[in-house]
Amino acid sequence: MLNTLCAKLLRLLGWTFEGQFDKTQPCVMIVGPHTSNWDFIIGIIARSALGTRIHFLGKHQLFIAPWGWLFRAMGGSPVDRRKHNNLVDAAAQLFQQDPNYKLALAPEGTRSPVTRWKSGFYHIAVKAQVDIVPVGLDFGRKTVVLSPPLTPTGNIETEMNQLMDFYRTITGYRPKEIPNYQLSSSTERH
């Protein structure tokens, strides 16, 4: 019932889907560009309209009272970005526990313009041995664009730039430039 309601709400707001999504496969979904609080709202409605459980990670402040219960019920898990924790291993473990697990993340990590994307989603996909599904929230066309999955091979620089090329075709709520990806240290070469 919620799926039908969200599909109707999305259409009422003038949004459509473009592309296909395999609901049976586990994956890391990356959603962007992240430029506004509207990204989360449209993303949650679209996720529900797809009719499959998709989890997300959010800053820990979202998960405190009075709304914390709601974000958890929607499939969210809190992340305290002030602490250094092994998020890649913890997220990969979630895929081992649930063969249908899907995790949606915003690779920019913030609504503000960035010079470099966070690569954690890529390392999670490699460690969990799942595909990366790029999802574009194109506010210019009011279209949720589901790109074909990318199977990460470990060639992070090339594949991150392929993903960024996709997002350069997507107009965010507040358009911003998508940077090129370059390795910053040898620690990301694994």
C-alpha positions in Angstrom: 0.0 0.0 0.0 2.8 2.4 0.9 4.5 1.6 -2.5 1.4 2.5 -4.4 0.9 5.7 -2.4 4.5 6.8 -3.0 4.3 5.9 -6.7 1.2 8.1 -7.0 2.8 10.9 -4.9 5.9 10.9 -7.1 3.7 11.1 -10.3 1.6 13.9 -8.6 4.9 15.8 -8.0 5.7 15.4 -11.7 8.5 12.8 -11.3 9.2 9.7 -13.4 11.6 6.9 -13.5 14.1 6.2 -16.3 16.0 3.0 -16.5 15.7 -0.4 -14.8 16.5 -1.7 -11.4 16.9 -5.4 -10.4 15.2 -5.7 -7.1 16.5 -9.3 -6.6 20.2 -8.3 -6.5 22.1 -6.8 -3.5 23.9 -3.6 -4.4 25.3 -0.3 -3.2 23.2 2.4 -4.7 24.9 5.9 -4.9 22.5 8.8 -5.1 23.4 12.2 -6.4 24.1 14.9 -6.9 23.4 15.9 -3.3 22.6 19.6 -3.3 19.5 20.0 -1.1 17.3 18.5 1.6 14.9 17.8 -1.2 17.2 15.0 -2.4 16.4 13.0 0.7 12.6 13.6 0.5 12.4 12.7 -3.2 14.8 9.8 -2.6 12.7 8.3 0.1 9.5 8.7 -1.9 11.2 7.1 -5.0 12.7 4.3 -2.9 9.3 3.4 -1.5 7.8 3.6 -5.0 10.3 1.0 -6.2 8.8 -1.4 -3.8 11.9 -2.9 -2.3 13.7 -2.3 1.0 16.7 -0.1 0.6 18.8 0.9 3.6 20.7 4.1 4.1 23.3 5.5 6.5 22.8 9.0 7.9 24.5 11.4 10.3 23.9 10.4 13.9 22.1 13.6 14.7 19.1 12.4 12.6 18.7 9.4 14.8 18.0 11.2 18.1 14.6 12.0 19.6 12.1 12.9 18.6 12.6 11.6 15.0 15.2 8.9 15.5 12.7 6.1 15.5 11.3 7.2 12.2 14.7 7.2 10.4 15.4 3.7 11.8 12.0 2.5 10.7 12.7 3.8 7.2 15.9 1.6 7.0 18.4 4.0 8.3 21.5 3.4 10.5 23.3 6.2 12.3 27.0 7.1 11.5 29.0 9.3 13.8 31.4 11.0 11.4 33.4 12.4 14.4 34.6 8.9 15.3 37.0 6.8 13.2 35.3 3.5 12.8 35.6 0.7 10.3 32.5 1.5 8.4 33.5 -0.4 5.3 33.8 -3.7 7.2 30.6 -3.0 9.2 28.6 -2.3 6.0 30.1 -5.3 4.1 29.0 -7.5 7.1 25.4 -6.3 6.5 25.5 -7.7 3.0 26.7 -11.1 4.4 23.8 -11.2 6.9 21.1 -10.4 4.3 21.5 -11.7 0.7 19.0 -9.1 -0.5 20.6 -6.1 1.2 20.7 -2.8 -0.6 22.5 0.2 0.7 21.9 3.7 -0.6 24.6 6.4 0.0 25.4 9.9 -1.1 29.1 9.8 -2.3 29.5 13.5 -1.8 28.8 13.2 1.8 27.4 16.8 2.0 25.1 19.2 0.2 27.9 21.7 -0.1 30.2 21.7 -3.2 33.1 19.3 -2.7 36.5 18.9 -4.5 36.5 15.2 -3.9 34.0 12.4 -3.4 34.2 10.0 -0.5 35.2 6.6 -1.8 33.7 4.5 1.1 30.8 3.3 -1.1 33.3 1.9 -3.6 35.3 0.0 -1.0 32.0 -1.4 0.6 31.0 -2.7 -2.8 34.4 -4.3 -3.4 34.5 -5.9 0.0 30.9 -7.1 -0.2 31.3 -8.2 -3.8 28.2 -6.4 -5.0 27.5 -4.0 -7.9 27.3 -0.2 -7.6 24.0 1.2 -9.0 24.2 4.9 -9.8 20.9 6.8 -9.2 20.6 10.4 -10.4 17.9 12.7 -9.0 17.5 15.0 -12.0 15.5 18.0 -10.8 15.8 19.6 -14.3 13.8 16.8 -15.8 12.1 15.6 -12.6 13.4 12.2 -13.3 14.9 9.5 -11.1 17.6 8.0 -13.4 18.6 4.4 -12.6 21.9 3.8 -14.4 23.1 0.2 -15.3 25.1 -1.3 -12.5 28.8 -1.1 -12.4 30.8 -4.1 -11.1 33.8 -2.7 -9.3 37.1 -4.3 -10.4 39.4 -2.5 -8.0 40.4 0.1 -10.6 39.1 2.8 -8.5 40.3 5.9 -10.4 38.9 4.8 -13.7 35.6 3.6 -12.3 35.0 6.6 -10.0 35.5 8.8 -13.1 33.0 6.7 -15.0 30.5 7.2 -12.2 31.2 10.9 -12.1 30.7 11.2 -15.9 27.2 9.8 -15.3 26.4 12.4 -12.6 27.6 15.2 -14.9 24.5 14.5 -17.0 22.2 15.0 -14.0 20.9 18.4 -12.8 20.7 18.7 -9.1 18.2 20.9 -7.2 21.1 23.4 -7.0 23.4 22.6 -9.9 27.1 22.2 -9.0 30.2 21.0 -10.7 31.2 17.3 -10.3 35.0 17.0 -9.8 37.3 14.5 -11.5 38.5 11.7 -9.2 42.2 11.3 -8.4 43.8 9.0 -5.9 45.1 11.0 -3.0 47.2 8.3 -1.4 48.4 4.8 -1.8 45.9 3.7 0.9 43.1 3.9 -1.7 44.7 1.6 -4.1 43.4 -1.6 -2.4 
